[in-house]
Amino acid sequence: MKTSLLALAILCTPVLSAHAAGDVANGETVFKKCTACHAVGEGAVNKVGPELNDLIGRTAGSVDGYKYSKAMVDAGAGGLVWDEASLTEFLTGPRAKVPGTKMSFAGLKDASDTADVIAYLATFGAAP
């Protein structure tokens, strides 16, 4: 029995830690600010902004069929990959992180909201 519980704990650890930094439920609520431009989840399509499925680990400016700004394409070509740190910077100040981005959103001001949105978006991709 102890071995089974240990195995279960080991198997679940990566999934739990992937979302430990933020509150997914609050992230879903905060993400409503983003839905005018972005979609996520089953059937998500590009809108004013690209769809955000599988965002974590994605190279910036790389969604097929979406016309990015030159700045975003160049950022991706320069090695920008979306992870917790880069998304935190981008979501708090998009134009500071990628000068010339066409994303008009000013940024999230509350650090916990930012972490929560990232945790929410992480649920729409492959586990790390």
N, C-alpha and C positions, 0 to 999 in steps of 0.2 A: 504494500500500500504506500509506504513512504517513497519508494522508487517511482511509482506512478505519479504521485503528487509533485515530486521533484522534477520529473520529466515535463509535466504540464506547466509548472512554473517556468522552466527554462524555455519551453516553446512559446509561452505567452509574453515573456519579457520584452522581446523586440516590438511587439504590437503595442503593449502598454507604454513603453518608453517613447514610441513614436508620437504619442498624443499627450504625454505627461506634461509638456511645457505649457499647454493651453487647455481651455475649457471648450470642447467641441460644440456644446449646445449654445454657449454664448457666441462662439465664432460664427455659427449659422445665423444668429440674430444680427450680428455686426455685418456679416457678408451681404445682408439685404441692401446696404448702401452701395454695393458693387453690382447688383443685378441689372441696373439700367444698361450697363456696358458689357458685363461678363456673365457667362453661363457655366455651370458645373453640374456634374451628375449625368445620369443616363440620358442620352439624346441631346446633350449640350452641343451647341453650334456656336461658331464665331458670330459676334454681334458687333457693336462699336469697338469692342476689345476682343481678344482671342478667348476661346473656351479654355477653361482652367483644369480640365481633367489631367491627371498625371503631371501636374506642375512641378512637384518636388523632384529634383534631379534632371529637369528638362533644361536644355540650353536656351538661353534667352533668345527671343526672336525666331523661334523654329516651328511654330504651328503651321502645318500645311494649309494653304488657302487663305491665310490672314495676311493683310498688307501692313507690315510693321513700318515704323519710322526707320530711317537710315541709322539713327542713333541706337535703336534697339538691336537691329541686325548687326551693327558693328560691335555692340557690347557682347552679343553672343559669339561672334567671330573672334572676339578678344578673350573669350574664356568664361564669360559670365554664365554660371549655371545656378538655377534657383534652388537654394537650400534655406534652412532656417535663418542663417545670418544674412544672406543676400536679400531674402524676402523681407526681413525685418527692416533693413535699410531702405529698400524700395517702397514698402508700404508706409513708412513714416515720412518719406520725402522722395517721391518718384523722380522729380526733376533734379534733385541733388545726386541721386544714385546714377541716373542715366540722363545726363543733360541732353535735351533735344527730343526726349520721348514725347509721343503725342498723347500720352495719358494725362488728362487734365485734372484728375483728382489731386487735391492738395496733400493728402496723406492722413493717416490715422495718428492722433495725438496721444492716445492712451496706450502705454506699452502692453498692458494686459489684453486689450482689444486686439492688438497686433498679433500677439502670441496665440490668441484664441482663433483668429481668422486663419492663421497658418496651420493650427491643429485641425481646423475644420477642412481646409483644402487638402491636407494630408490624407484625409479619409477617402479621397477620390483618386487614389493612385495605388500603385503596387507598394507593398510594405517595404521599408528600407532593409 
